[in-house]
Amino acid sequence: MSQKKQLIYSQLLSRGILLVLSFLMAGTLLSVSTSTTSYASTDCSDVFTPLSTYVIDGVNINKQFYINTMNQTGVPWEMLAAIHYRETNFSHINPANGQGIFQFVNGDGGPYPPGPVSDEEFNRQLTFMASRIQADYALRNVPNPASVIPRQLTPNEQDVTLIKNTLYSYNGRADAYAAQAIQYGFDPNTQPYEGSPYVMNRYDCSRARMGIITRDYVIGIDSTDTRYGAFTIFARLKGDSYWLSSFSPYSWASVSQEAYSNPDRTSSFTMNATAEPGGNLYMRIKARNIGSQSWNSTSTSIRVGTTSPFDRRSIFEDSTWVTPVRPASQTEITVDPGQIATFDFVLKAPTQTGSYREYFSIVNDGVTWLNNPGLYFPIDVVTPVSSRNTLNIDLKENESLKINEYILSPDAQSSLVLEENGNLVYYSSLRKVWASNTVGSDVDRLIMQPDGNLVLYSNTDIALWYSGSFTDTGNVRLVIQSDGNMVVYDDQSAIWSIGYINNPNLYSTVSTKMSSSRMFPLQVIETADRKYQLTLQPDGNLVLYNNSKPIWSTMTIGNNPAKYLQLQPDGNLVLYDKNNLPLWSSKTEGNGESMLIVQNDGNVVLYKNNTPTWSSDTFGR
């Protein structure tokens, strides 16, 4: 079944946007991921957090339906809730594909005319689905009969293997998922369901981003799943003791990881941690004990250890570390199963500037390494005086701006860019508000002259544009201000400005959308409540955050980081490197002028005339 496509159907239908259904049928809003070589996540900080309010509310609204059907058919209500979530996101609306709320590919139990259904019809479809589970899906078997004994389910079903196998059967038993089980250490013949994202996604740290097939009747994994697996939902609804029953004596889950700029750990970084060469960063990891044994500081040595590889000597090693490969021990005396331990330690930045990742896990020294969820801190080591193409807020006397260089306001909401086409353009809140109108000119540089004149010169030193601001007082500078204005100052006062004030009260502005403009590192598009933030990080990764927790990214981290994000006139959203070569795109060229919006529901969407052409598929996360 087409899990991801059906998620998009239900999201749009629940808003009453029926006009785009034919668009969706063509698969236009399928996943944006272009990687098919690695499916396991390296960051699962959200796996062990409580279920979202969205999921809890969806379950509670429908719980009485589930319980009534359980009493009629014997199928656990938690399984009914999990399937409802996976198939149509708790919807009471028939999608346009004719498969009904519970997505029977051949239309079994139909017809299912598109649109909202009554409670009676929803209950009928739910009961039909549960009856099919008992008559068919629960009775299907894997090749090795010894791995599961097929039988009908009971309301308080305790056979975990039978539950997983039933859900795997409901989803179609794709061979690609059986093959995927191998990479998680399971037998594809006897435990194929362990490789299915429909069943197991976000169940544990290794399966936080499993590979998924996005369309019906397509062979091969073509994207990554971001939603809870059905068994994950089932187990979480059963309760933590049920959910965590399969974990080892010593195991942990990440609760939070924070980087701070001060020793008191009161000033945290919302994006990458940043330090000067030789400077200190103050880290904190909170880890939940999900094993069966207590962590006692007098009888066990539970510590943070360096990984990738294990016991790696880190270039961020500090003299305060317990050992050269153990940054910290737990601060609490005893951490019982289910409780949270705190690990505080210092990272000392190397002298070499650059972008780094520092990997850590938890170890019981002398006994065993605990499970390794791949926790890491992204760190930027930068020089104290910012170099061009980073966060500069002014252009001082005799300083210049070259092609494709820019300066930003202190809040990163305004930017002055010397674009490749020769135009000097000023953006505020990602809107173009001023330009030199020198497109096509042989532009070489913008210079802040000592006489106070801001001048745009050609390669032959011809002045193509100038501000006409002259002074003899000295100390001239061009400043990009947080109020949205661009001003030339001398030693006494402002001598020129574009006269644009976007935010006269100097409160931080909010940009919720972007159209035909560029986003530079540290700039942000966010919802009005600032819950969801889309930002281009200094490491080149375009990341969507939910309250500082990453929920989507372009995965463009490397030695050649992205320099800017461009929403092109042809409708394509593209990340470019310093050589203006594309690193990632939405693949939406040909749609014409479009609008990128960070929506309050957590989805980032490209629209062309109110029709979506691409999305981050992060609704409700």
N, C-alpha and C positions, 0 to 999 in steps of 0.2 A: 504494500500500500504506500501511497505517496504522502509520508508524514509531513514533510516540510511544506509541500504545496497545500495540503489541507489546512495547515496552521494559518497560512496566508489567507486562504479562503475565509476561514472563520473570523479572522481579525477584521477583514474588510466588511464582511457581511454583518458582523455585530455592530458596525457603524452605519449600516444601511447603504453602503456604497456598492450598489448592485451594478452600476454601469460599467465597472471594470472587470466583471466576471469573465467575459470573453477574452480579455487581455490576459487574465491569469491562466485560463485554460491553455494558452499558448506557452505557458511556462516562463513568462517574462520576468517574474519576480523571484526566480529561484536563487539559490545561494550565490553569494559573491565570491566565495573562496575559489582560488585557482590552483590550490595545492592538492595533489592526490597522493603524496609520498609519505606523509606522516599524519596519523590521525589521533594519537594519544596526546593529551594536554600536558604541558609542563607546569601549569599553574592551576591548582584546584582549590583555591582559598574559599570558594563559594560552596563547595560540595557538602560540607558539614554544617553549614549555617541552617537555621530553621527554614521551613518552607515559606515561600513568599506569601504575602497577604493575598496576592492575586490567586494563587493556587488554593489557599485555605478558604477564601471566600467562594471560589468556584465549587469546591467540595461541599461546603456547608449549604449553599443554595440548593444543591441537588441531592443532598444526603438522604432525605426521606424517600425520594424516588429509588435510590440505590438500595436502601434497606428493604423497601417493599418488594423489590424485584429479587433480592437475596432470599427473602422469606418464601417466595414462590418457586424459585429455581435452585437454590442452594449455592449459587455462586457468591463468594465473599463480596460484600459491598465495596471493600477497598479495591478489588480488582475492577469492578464496574467503574469506579471513579477514575482509576488509572487509565483505562481504555478510553473513557470519555475525554479525558485530558489530552491523551496522545492523538486521538483522531480528529476532534474538532474544537479543542480548547474550551470545553464545557459549554459549547453552543447548543441552542435550541433552534437552530436554523439549518435547513437542508442546503448544502452547497449545490452549485450548478452542475456538478459532474454526474448527478443521478445516482450516487452511491449512499446517500442518506447520512445521518448524523454519525453513525458508527462505521461508515465507509466500507460497505461490501462492494468489492470491485465489480462484480457481475450484476449488481443491483438486486441481490437476493433480498426478499422481504419487502420489495418496493411495490408500486412506484414511489419515487421520492422527488416530487416537484420542488424546485428551488424556492426558498423563502422560509419565513418563520413557521413553526409548527405549534399546535396546541399542546397543553399538558398531556392530554389523552394520547395524542400521536407520539409525543416524546416517550411516554411510558410504554406504548406499544413497541416502538423501535428498541427501547432498552430491554424489554422482556424478550423480544425476538433475538437480540444479540446474546443475551445470557443463555437462552435455550440452545442456541447454536454452539455455544461454548461447551455445554454439557453433552450435547449430542455428537459433537465433531471435534472441536479443537483440543479439549482435554483428553481425548482418546487417541490422538495422533502420537506417534513414537519416533524417536531417533533411531538410526541404524542398529545400535546396540541395545537390545531390549533390557539388559540389566541396568542401564543407566536411569531408567524411569519406568515405573509401572503405570500404564495408562488406566485411568478410572475417572469417574465424575468427582467434581470438587465438593467439598463440604463448606458450610458457612464459616467455620473457624479452621480453615485449612492450614495444616502445619507442614506439609510436604513442600519444601522450598523448590525442589527440583521439578515437581509437577507444576507448580505455579509458573516458574520460568518457562518451562516447555510449552505450557498452554498459551502464554503470551507470545512466545516465538511462533507458534503455529498460527495464531490469530494474525500475525504480521506477514505470514507467507513463507516462512522458513527459507529465506534467500541464502544461496550458497556463498555469496560474498560475505555474509555475516558469519557463517561457519568458518570460513577461511580467516576472518578477522579475529576469531577467538584465539588463534595460535599466538598472536602477538601479545596477548594478555596471559599466556601460560596455560591455556585450556585445550583439551582435546576436541578438535572440530567434529569428530564423529559422535562422541558421547555428550559433549557440552557445547553444542553450537550456539545455544542461546546466550552464552557468556560473551560472545562477540557481537551481539545485536544491540545497536543503540536504542531501538524501540523498547527493548527489555531493560538494558543495564546502564544506559547513559547517566552520568553523574552519580553513580552508585558509590564509587570510590575514587581515589586520587588518580589511578592509572586510566580510568574510564570517565574522565570529565569532558572530553571532546572526542567522541567516537566518530568513526567514518560512517557516512549514511548515504543511501541511495535516494535521490530527491524526486524521482518520477516513477510512475508505474511502468512495468515492462521494460525497464532499462537495466542492462547488465553492468555491474561494476559500481563501486563506490565513487561518488563524484563530489562530495562535500563533507562538512563536519556538522555534527548535531550539537545544539546548544541547550536542548530541553531535557527535563528529567525523563529517564526511562520509565516504562510502566511498572516494572518491578521495584524501581527506586521509590516511586510514589506509593506503591502498595506497601512496601516495607516501612516507609516513613509514617504512613497512616496507622500502621500496626503499633508503632512506638519504637523508641530508640533501643530498648533492650532487644527487640526482635531484629531491628535493622543492624545493630552492631554485633550480633551473636557470632558472626563468622570471623571476627577480627582476632588477632593473635594476642598473647599475653602482653607484649610490648608493641603498641601501635599508637599513632598520633594523627591528628588532623589540624590543619592550620586554621586558627580563628582569626588572626590578623597579623599583619607585618607592617611596621611603620618605620620611617626614617625621619629623624629630627635634626634640626640645625643647632640645637642648644643642649647642654648637658642635662638640664631639668626635664627635657623631653616634653616641652609645651608648645613648640613651634614645629609642626610637621610639614613635610613636603606633600603636596597634592599630586604632583607628577613625579618625574624622576628625581631622585636625590641628587643634589648638586654640591660640589665642594671644590675649593681651590687646591692646587697641588700641595700636598703635605698637610692639608686641613683635616679636621675630624668630622665624622658623621656619627650620630648617636642612634643606634638601632634598637628595636624592640620586636620580639616575636612572641606571640601568644599561641600556645599549643594545647589542644584538648587531648587529654589522656583517653583514648578509646580502646585501650587494651584491658585485660582482666586484672593486671597487677598495679598496685600503687607505686608512685614515684616518691621515694623517701630520700631526702638529701643525706641522711646519715647511713643508709644501707645500700643505696643505688647511686650511680653517678650519671644522672640524666643531663646531657649537655647538648648544646648546639655544636655541630661539627661541619667542617667544610666538605663539599662534595664536588662532583664533576671534574675530576674523579674524587672518590672518597679520600679523606685525609690530605687534601691538596694544600700546599703552602700558598696562602693568599698574598697577593701584593698589597692588600688592604690590612694586613696583620698589624695589630696594635700591642703595645707593651702590657696592656691591662688584660690580655687574653689569659685564660687558664693555662693553655699550652699553645704552641704555634699553630695547631690545627683545631683548637677548641675555644671559640670566642667566649662562651659563657656557660654557667650552670643555672639551674632553675633557682629563682629567688625564693620560692615557697619551701617550707620544710617538708610538707607532704601534699601530694596531688593524687587524690583517689580517682578511680575510673569515672569518667564523665566530667571531672573538674579541669580547670585551666591552669597551666603553668606559664610563667613569665620569664623570658630570657632577655636581659639587657646587656648590650655590648657596644664597643666602639670600633668603627672602621677608620683607619688612617689612610687618606688618599695618597696614591703614588705621585711621583713628580711628573710623570708623563700625562699630558692631557688626553682626553678621549672619552668614549662611551664604553662602559663596562657592565658586565653582569656578574654578580657574586652569588654563588649557589650554596645553600646550607640545608641540612636536615637535622634530625634528632638522633642521638646515639646513647645507648646505655653502655658506657665505657667498661670494657672488660667482659661484656656479655654479648651484645649484638647491636648492629645498626637497626633502627626502627625503619618502617616503610619510608620510602623516599618520594614525596609528592612533587619534587622538582622545584621547591621554593627558591626564588632568587630575588635580588634587589637590582633594578636597573640604576646605574649611577653615571652621572656626567661629571668629569673632572675638567674644569675650565679655568682659564687664567683670570686673575683678579680684574684686569682691564679687558672688557669684552672686545673680541675681534669683530670685524664686519660680518654681517649675516647672523648675528646673535642679538641679544636684547640691548641695543643702543637706543637712547632716547633723544640724542641731539647730534648735531653736526657742528663741530667747533671750528674756529678760525683755521683756514688752510686745509681742513679736512674735506674729503671728496667722497662722492657716491658714484660707483661704477655700474655698468649694465648688470641687471639682475641682482643688485644689492638693495638693501632696504634698512630703514630704522623704524622702531616701534615706540609707541607711548608706554609709560610705566605700567599701565594695566593691560598692555598688549592688545588693546581694542582698536587702535588706529595705527596706520602704517603709511610710510612714504616709500614708493618703489620706483626705481628707474628701470622700466620694462625693456625687454629685448627689442621691441619695435621702435624704441627711441622716445616713448612717451613717459613723462614724469607724472605719476598718478598718486593721489592721496586717497586712502580708504579710511572710513571711520565706521566701526561696527560692521565691517565687511561690505560696506556700501561705497561706491565710487562717488566722491563729493567734489573733487577738483582734479584738473589735469593741465599740463603745459601745452597740450595740443601740438606736440611735435612728432607725431607718428610718421615714420618713414624718413626722418632726418638722420644724418650721419652723426648720431650722438655719441660722445665719448665719456663725459663725466659731468656731475653736478658738483660745484665747489662753493664753499662758504668763504668768500673773500674777506680779507682783513678790513676792507673799506665798508663792510656791511651789506654788500650786494651779493645776493644768491644767484649764481649764474650757471646755465646749462651750456656746455661747450661741445662743439663738434670735434672730430678727429683732427681737423685743421685749425683748431683754436678759434673758430668763429662762434660768437655768442648767439645761440639759437633762442634763448629765453632768459630773462633776468627779472628779479623782483623789484629793481629800482629803489632799493633801500640803502641809503648811504649815511655814514656816520664817521666821526673822527674821535669818538670816545674810547674805542677799543673793546676788547673782550666780547666780540660778536659771536653769536651762535644761533643755529636753527634748532628749535625745540618742538618735539611732538608731544602735545599735552594730553592729560587724561580727560580733559573736558571736550576733546575732539578737535581742538584748534591746532593749527600749525603756525608758529610764530618765530620771527627773527628778532632777537634781543641784542641790544648793545649793553654797555656797562651801566646804563641808567634806566632804560625803559624798552618797551616793545616798539620796533620801528617798521615792522611789516607783519601782516598775517593774512590768511585766506578768509578770515571773518566768519568761520564756521564753528559753532559751539553745539556739540551734540548732547552734552550733559553738563549744564551750567552749575548744578549743585555738587558736582564732583563725586556723586555716588557711582559705584561701579555699574557700568552698563551691561545689558544683556543682549547678545545677538542670538536670535533663534533660527535665522535662515541665512542663506548665501546664494547669490545669483551672479553669474558671469564675473567672478572676482577670484582673488587668490587668498589662501590662508597660509600664514607663515608659522614656523615653530613658536610655540607658547601661546598662539592665538586660540580662542575658544568660541565654539557655537554651543549654546546651552538653552535649556528650557527656562521659563520665567522663574520657576522655583529653584533653579540651579541643581535640581536632582540629577538630570542627565547632562553630561558635558562631552562634546566632541572636540578633541584637541589634537594638533600636530605636535608631537613631542620632539625635543631636541635630538633624540636618537633616530628620528625619521619615521617612527611608527604613528599612524593615525589611529587614535584610540577613543572608544566611547566608554565613558564612566557612568556608573550609577552610584551616587554618593561616594565617590573616590574609589569604587571597586570596578576594575575593567571588565566589561561584558562583551566587547567586540573590538577587533583591530584588523588592520591590513597586514600585519606580520611583516612589516618592511623594516626590520632592524638589521643592521649590518655595517660593514666598513664603508659603504657608500650610502649614507642616509638621505632620505628625501629632503629636498630644499624647500618645496612649497607644494600646496594642493591647489589645482586649477579647475574651476568649473568652466569648461570651455563653451564657446557659443554653439558648438555642435551637439551639446547635451551630455558630453562625456566628462566624468569626474576623474581627474588624473593626478597621481603623485609623480612629481619630477625630481630627479637628482640634480646635483650641482652642474652637471653637463647638459641639463635640460633633456635628459633621456627618461622615458616613462618607467616607473618602478611598479605601478599598480594602476588599474583603472576599473571603473564600473561597467565598462563595455557597453555603453549606451550612446555611442556616437551615431549621428544621423537623426537624432530626435529634435535637434534645434534647441533654442534657448530654454533653459530649465531652471528650476529652483530646488535647492537642497534645504531640507527642514529637519531639525531635531524636534521630534514630537513629544508631547507630554506622556505618551504611552511607552516611551523608551525606544521607539523605532526611528531610525534615520532614513528618510525617504527622498528620492529624487522625483520631482513632479514636472510633467510637461502639460500645461493647460489643465491642471487639476487631475491628471491621470498619472499614476505612479509608473515609473520606468525602472526603478531599482530601489532596494531597501536593504538595511543591515540585518533584517529578520531578528530583531531583538525586542519584539513586542512583549511587554509585561515582565521583562527580566530585571 
